[in-house]
Amino acid sequence: MVRMTIVAAFLAFAGSIVRAEGPEYGEWQSLFDGKGTTGWVKAKAGQPDRPWTVEDAALTNSGAVGMDLATEREFDNYELEIEYRLDPKSNHKNSGVYLRGQIEVQIDDSSGRKEVGPNGCGAIYSRVAPTENAGKPAGQWNAYRIRHLGNRISVLHNGVLIHDAVFIDSATGGSMDGLDLIRGPIMLQGDHGPVWYRNARIRTVCGRAEGWEPIWNDRDLSELDARGASMAEVWEVSAAPRAITNKKWYDGPAPGDRGRDLWTKRAFRDFLVHWEYRSDPGQQGGNSGFYLRDQWEVQILGAQSLDEKHCDGSLYDRYPPRIIAWNGPGKWNEMSARVLGRKISVWQNGKALHEDVELATRTDSPAPAVDEARPFKLQGDHGRVWFRNLWIKPIAADAGFVPLFDGKSLNGWEQKGGKALYRVEDGSIVGQSVPDTPNSFLCTKREYGDFILEYEFRCDPALNAGVQVRSSAPGEETTYSADQKTIEVPAGRVHGYQVEIDPNKPERMWTAGIYDEGRRGWLYPGSRGGDAAKFSEQGKRLYRKGDWNVVRVEAIGPSIKTWLNGEARANLTDDMTPRGFIALQVHGVGGRKERIEVRWRNLRIRPLDN
């Protein structure tokens, strides 16, 4: 547990910002290299030319006060980190960080005061006072961590939450001209007193440039539908906190009351979605839900458990959360989900609760799931609940994927190793065993580094097979070092990570495990992690004997993860081989002469690098 001031305060609005993060977060980018003013320009034409300089790896106006400074780049939705220091000897201990060039987070020396007003340090200048005074005295470094999402601003000041998604929809004094409130630069105020800034970096959060857009306008309920109920009677936009909330719920606020659910007017099929919620544990246990495609409920409740399919974060009545990520009763939680077809991934406060779980039915009934676009549903007929910061990124299920197999020929493939037979039949690649030959591999002619790979296979129960990733077969002997050992691989030997297919070992059933072909043997489960017994138990439950099985592989940096029929399997971290070909393996069968076959179809890949 980190310091209480950070955890208790900040997790109330965005646990992911201090821990891991969901797919709505971009990569951190530096705004200042500590050496020069590259990337920064004079903010206002009417001010005198008094350039900022660099002093002890900090941007400063100390040599010539009078000019505001702004980034050349503009930003819409983002998270910003920046440190500042004021001059304790100055009579003008005042500056500010302007978000989108329009809204000032005030900087002055308010240290020692019991209360700080709307013009004091940490205030959204002239609008909202900070909830507490977290500033350090002039001469000491202070840190801001700011999230600006739509019209909502959250601020950590030296690790203390001082603004929690406050709503600001107009510019404060001293802003830049000619800008709107949707997008703009980061501006540092330099026309008051001397100030130093350092360690400035930024990353997108639900960035509009990346395709994100709001589901809710943050003002009224015009984009939502109560379906036959009087909206004014059952839902409202609360003032504090500013959020969508149900006015009625089950037996509340008066006995016999019945709340109603709420739907978005727009419908979506495949998407990334971001929302934040909190519920009242004193009303029906805090029970509510957020429905993806109006059929799959991500449960909201005043408790979370790894064994309960009805707890907070569960895919209701289907899967409990994989980890505990909930912030606690009555606290705000940040959620995101990805829906592609019938595959669902869910993050809570930046931690993955569900990864590519495949659901063929609704979560509230055995009725078949539908694949067309449907609205989101906010459940309001159980307990009291609040929702805010609803953002959507519509995506295509096939975005970025390219086929590895054209369904007609073996163009783009070449065979290495043994003499097993490969052919195309009924839109599938068929691998057929041949006696007295070693392992055979049908390899892509192209190599891949980071990627997402998806395929289906059907395998004879007497055969062992697999799919190689990041593999190679150089023409000379290759030497590797691992675990204080030297591994020598003969010239021409196919070697690398193999995603296993092992119906020939039903007592083991490590299909979708990761084996290091030609080098170290089993990695997961094995020398790099995984519980062998639990892995077998899961494999026996998931594997579809005699039928088509679906596999997904994500290889990103040193991480290789696999899924079998919608459930997560291997989670390997290993950096021995960052790149290589993909290959379809038919394992050697010794002297066995009867024909044994494995089939692959719907092989596609989404490269994530060049």
N, C-alpha and C positions, 0 to 999 in steps of 0.2 A: 504494500500500500504506500503510495506517495503521500506527500504532506497533505494534511487534512484540509488546509485552506484551498488547495488546488482541486482535490477530488470532490469534496462536498459542494463547493461552489460551482465549479465549472461543469461537472457532469450534469448539473441541473438543466443545462441547455444543449450540450453537445459533447457527449463522452468521446466521440470519435476524434475530436480535435486534439485531445491530449493522449489518445491511444492510437490504435490503428484507425483506418478509415474505409468507408464504403466506396463504391464505384463513382460517386458523384464528385470525389476529390481528385484534383489534378496533381501534378508533380510540383514540388517547391522550386521557385526560381528566384535567384538573387536579384535585388534591385540596386545593389551597391557593392562594388568589388573591394572596397577598402583602400583603393589607390587613386582613383580619379572620379570625375563627375560625368563620365560617359553614361548616356541614358537619361540624363537630367537636363532640363532647360529652364530658362526664365519663364515664370508662370504668367506674369501680367505685363502687358506692353507699357502701361503707364508708370511703372516703377523704375527707379534709377538702376543703372547697370552696376551692380555690386556683386560680382560673382562669388559663389561659395567655394571653399577650398577643402582640402583634406588634411586633417590634423590627427595624428595617432590613430589612423584607420577609421576616422569618423568624419562625416560631412559636417561642415560648420560654416556659419555666417559671422563668426567672431571677429573677423578682420574688417568687415564692412556691413553693418546691419542695414537692412532696408529693402531687400529683394526676396520675394517668395520663389521657391524652387519646385518644379513639378517633373514627374516622370514623362518621358516622351511617349511611352505606351499608355493606352487607356484600358480600363478594366471594368467589368460589369459586376459579377458575383464572385467573391473571393474571400480568402482569409489572409490577413496581413500580420506579420510580426515585425516590430521595430523597437529599438531602444533609444532613449533620449537622456540628455543631461543638461541642466541649466547652470548658469554661472552664479555661484553664491554671492559674488561681489557686485553683481549688476543691480541697478534700480528697476530694471524691466525684466523680471523673471517670467517671461511669457512667450509662448509659441503655440503651435497646434498642428495636428495631422488632419488634412482634409481628405475625406473619402469621396472618390469620384470627382475631386476638385470642388465639391459643393458643401459637404457637411463636416464641420470641425469637431474633432475630439480634442478638447482643450488641454493645454499644458501650462501649468504655472506652479508656483511653490505654495501649495496648500498644506504642506506637512504640519502636523501638530494641531490642526483644527479638529474639533469634535464633529462638525458637520461641514459639508461642502455644498454650496448652492449650485444653480444651473450655470454659473460662470466660472466655477472653480475647477481645479485639476480633475480630469477624468469626465467632466460633463460633456454631453452633446451640447455644444455651446449655445446658451440662451434658451435651450429647450428642456433638457432633462438632466437633473442632478444625478451624480453617481450614488449608488445605494450605500456606499461607505467610502471613507477616505483611505485609500491604499497607497498614496504617494509617499515617496522618500524625499528627504530634503534636497534642495539645490546642491549641486556638487556631486551627488550620487547618481549612478545609472538607474533608470527606471525602464520597465518593459511594458509595452502594450501588445496584446494579441486580440485582433479585431476580426469579426466575421460580419461581412456585409452581404446579405442575401435578399434580393428584392428591396423592399423598404424596411427591412429588419436589420438592426445593428446590435451585436453582442460584443461586449468588451471585457477582457481580463486585464486588470492593472496589477502588475507585480504578483500574478497568480491568484488574484481575488476577483470574482465576478462582480462587476459594478453596473453592467447593463445586460439585461436578458431579453434579447430579441425585441428591443423597443422599436416602435413604428415611427419613422421619420420620412415624410414625403415632400419636404421643401428644403431649400438651401438655407444655411445659416450665414451670418454676417461674414464678410471678407472672402466670399467664394469667388471662383473664377467665372468670367463672363463667357457666354456662348456655348454653354454645356447644358445637357439635360441630366436628369437624375438617374438615368438608366446606365450610363457608361461615362467614364472619365478617368483622368490620371490621379495619382496620389500626389498631393501637394503638401509641402512642408513650409509652414509660415516662418518667414525670416525678416519681417518688417517691424518687429517689436523689440525683442532683446536677443542677446547672443544665446545660441543653442547648439548642441552637438547631437548628431544622429548616427547610429551604427546598426549592424546586424539586421538590415532590412531585407525581408524576403516575402514572397507572395505566392499563392497557389489558387487556382480556380475552385469554386464550389458551385455545382449546378451552373456552369458557365453557359451563357446564351450562345457564345460562339461555337460551343461544342454541341449545340442542338437542344439544350434545356429550355423549358418555358414554364411559366406558372400555370397550375391548374386552377388556383383560386386567386382572385384579384386583391386580396388582403383588405377589402373595404366592405363588401356586402355579399348577399347570397344569390345574386343574379345568375351566377354560373352553375348553380346547384339546383336540385329538384327533389322535393319531398313526396312526389308521386301521389297526388290525391289529398294529402294532408295540407292544412293551412300552415305555410312556412312560418308565419309570424307567431303561431301558437306553439310550435315544437322546436324550432332552432333559432339561433341568433348569433350575432357577432359580439362577443363580450369585449368590454373596454379594458379590463385589467384582470388577466392578460388579454391582449387583443388576439382573439382566436375564434374559430367556429365551435360552438358548444350547443348541446341540447338543453332546451328549457324544461322538458319533461322527460322522465325516464320511468322505469318500472316502479310503481307505487311512489312516485316522487315528482315534484316536491310534496304533493298531497296524496293521501291514500287513494288507490283506484286510478291514478294517473297512468297513462300508457304513452311512452315515447314512440317516435317514429324514426326509421332509418332515412339516410340522406344519400343521394346519388349525384355524381357529376353529370352534367348534360353531355359532355363529350365522351366518346368511347375510344378505347385503345386495344390493340391486339398484342403486340410485342413492344416492350418498353423497359426503361429504367425509371423508377419512381422514388421520390424522396418525400417523407412526411415526418412530422414531429407530433407527439401526443403526450398528454398526461391524463390520468383518470382519478376519480375520488374513491379511495378504498372504502370509505364509509357508506357508499351507495351501491348496493348489489355487488359488493366486493371489488368495485372498480371494473366491472365487466363491460367490455365493448369489443370492437373489432374493426379492422381495415380490410375490405374485400378487394382482392385483385381480380380483375375481369369479372366482377360481381359473382364470383363462384368459389374463390379460394380465400378463406379467412385467415389473416394473420391476427392471432388472438391478443386482446388487451385484457389484463387482469391484474389484481393487486398482489400477485405472487408469481415466482418463476421457479421451475424445477426441471431437472434433466430427465425425470421419469414420468412427467405428466403431460399428456397430449392436449390438455385443456388449459395449460398455464400461459402466462404472458410470453409472447414470442413463438408459441407453437403454431404450426399449421394445423388448425383446429381439428381435433379428433383423428389426425393422421400421423403427425410426427412431433415429438417434443423438441425443444431447442437443443442444439448440440453442446452449448456452453451457457454459463450464466453471464449475461451482459446487461441485465435490467438495472436501472438506476435506483429503484426502491419506490415505496408507496408514495403517491402524490407528486413524484418528480417527473420532469420532462425527459422524454426519451427520443432519440433521433433514429429514424428507420430509413432503410432503402431496400428496394427489391428489384430483381431482374426477372422478367417473364419472357421466355422464348418458346413458342409453341406451348407445350405442357410442362416445360422444365422451369422450376422456380428456385431462385436463390434469394435469401433474406439476410440482411445485416441489421444488427441493433447496436447503436452506439459504437459503430465501427467494427464490430466483431461478427463473423459469419455464423449465423444460427442454422441456416440450411443452404446447401450447395447443390444446385442442379437436381433437386428432387423432382421426380416425374409423377404427376397426379392425373389419373385417367378419369376421376370422378370429382364432383363437388366435395367440399369439406363438410357441408351441413346435411348431406344426403348421399345415397348411392347413385344418384342420377349422373349420367355421363357428362363429362366436362365438354364445353363447347370451345371451338377454336377461333370463332370470329371475334371481332372487336366488341367489347362490352365496357360499360362505365365502371368507375370505382364506387364502392358503397362504404359509407361511414355508419357504423351501427349505433343507433341511438335509443333502442327500445329496452336496454338492460340497465346499465349504470350511467353515471354522469361522466362526461368525457370532453376534452378540449383538443382541437387539431389546429396546427399552424404550419407555415412553410411547406406548402404542397407544390412540388415541382415534378415535371415529367420530361422524359427524353424518349420520344417514339423511336423505335429502331426496327429494322427489318431482320427477320430471323436468319436470313442468309447473308447479311451484310458482311463483306470481307472474305467470305468463304469461296474457295475455288475447288473444283473437283480434282482428285488425284487419278481418277479412272473414268474414261469416257463411256464406259458401259458396253463398248464394242470391241476394243482391241487392247493390246498391252503396250501401246505407244507411250513412251516416257518411262518405261521400266526396263530393267536388265537383270538377268539372273546371275547369282554368285553362289559359291559353295557347292553343295551337292547337286544331284541330277533329278530331283523330284520334278514332276510335270506340272506346268501351269497352263491354263487355258481360260477362255472366256465363254461363259454359258449362262443364258437367261439373265443377262445384266450383272453377272457376278464374276469375280476372279476365283477360279477353282484351283486349289493346290492338291495334287495327288501324290501319295507316297510311292516310293520306288525302293525295292529291297537293296540292301548292301550299299547304301550311299549315305554320306554324312548329312548334317542339317543343311537344308537348302533355303535360299533367300531370293525373293523377287524384289529388287531394290529400285527406288526412284532414282532417276538420273540427276535430279536436283537435290541439293542439300538445304536443310532448314535449321534455324537456330531457335528462336522463340516462336511459338505457334500454339494454336488450338486445333487438335485433330479429332475428327469424329468418324466412326465407321461401325458397321454391323458385321457380325460373323455367325456362322453356324458350323459346328465341328462334329465329326464322327466321335462317339464316346471313347473309341479306342486310340485316338490320336492326340498328340501334344503339338501345339503350334504357338504362334505369337506374332506380335507386330513390333519390329525394331524401330526405335526412334534415336536420333542423334548418334547414328552408327556409321562405321567406316570399314574399309577393307583395303588399306594401302598396299602398294606393291613391294614394300620392304618391311622388315621386322620392326615392330613398334614396342617401345618400352614405357611403362607407366609406373608411378610410385604411389602407393596407398597404404596407410596403416603401417608404416615403417617396413613395407615389403616392396620388392621390385617385381613387376608383372611383365613378362615378355610375351608378345602376341606374334605368331608367325606371319610372314608375308601372305597377303591374300585372304587371311582369316577374317570373316565378318565378326565384328564385336561392337558392343555398345548396349544401351538400355533396351530391354525387351519387356513389352507389356504382355504378360503371360496369358495363354489359353491352355487349360489343363483338365479337360473332362476325363482324360484317361486316369486321373488320380482323384476319384470322387471322395475319398476319405480325407483328402487335403483341400481341394478346391480353392486354389490361390489365383484363379482367373482375375485378371486386372491387377495382380501384383507386379512388382518390377524386379526382373532378373538381369544381372549384368552378364550378358552373353560373351563367352570367350575370355572373361577377366576374373571377376570376383564372386560370381554366383549370386545367391539371393541377397537383395538389398532391402526390399520391403514386401512382406515381413522378412526380417533378417538382420544383417549387420548394421543397417541404417535406421532401424525402427520398426514399429508395428508389433502387435501382440498376435503371435501365430495362431493360437487357439481361437481368439475372437475373430480373426481374419477368415479362418476356415468356416466358422459358424455363419458369418455373414455371407460368405461365398456360396455355401450350400443353400442358403435361403434365396439368394438373388439369381443364381444361374438358371437359365431356361434350357433344360436338357432337350436336345433334338429340335430346338427352335432358334430363331434369330435372337441374338443378344446385342445390345447397344453399348458401345464404349466411347468415352470422351477422355482425351488426354490434353492437359494444359502444361506446356513446358515454357516457363518464364524464368530467365536467369538460372540460378541453381535449383529452382523448385520444379518438380515434376509431380503432378497430381493426376489421378485417374478416377473415373466413375464407371460403374457397371449398372446398366439398366436404371439410371437415374440416381443411384446412391454413391456417395463418395467412398473410394476404396483406398488406394495408396496415397501417401503424402510424403514424398521423398525430397530431401535436400542433399544435393551432391553436385559438385562442380568439376568432375573429372572430364566430361565431354560436353562442350557448349553447343556443338553443331554437328550435323551429319545427315545421312540419308534416312529415309523411311523404308522398311522392308517387311515383306510378308513371309513368315517362316513356316516351313513344313519340317517338323522334327524327323530325324532319322528313325527308322523302325527296325533296324537290324536286318535279319534275313526274312522277315515277314513278307509274304508274297501277295496276299490279298490286297485289293485296292482300298485305301483309306483316304478320305477327303476332308478338306476344310474349305469353306467358302467365305468370301468377303464381298460386301456390296456397300454402296452409298459412302464411299471413302471421300472425305473432303477435308480441306485444311484451310485455316485462316492464318497466314503468316503475320507475325507481330513485329518483325524487323525486316531489314533489307536482304 
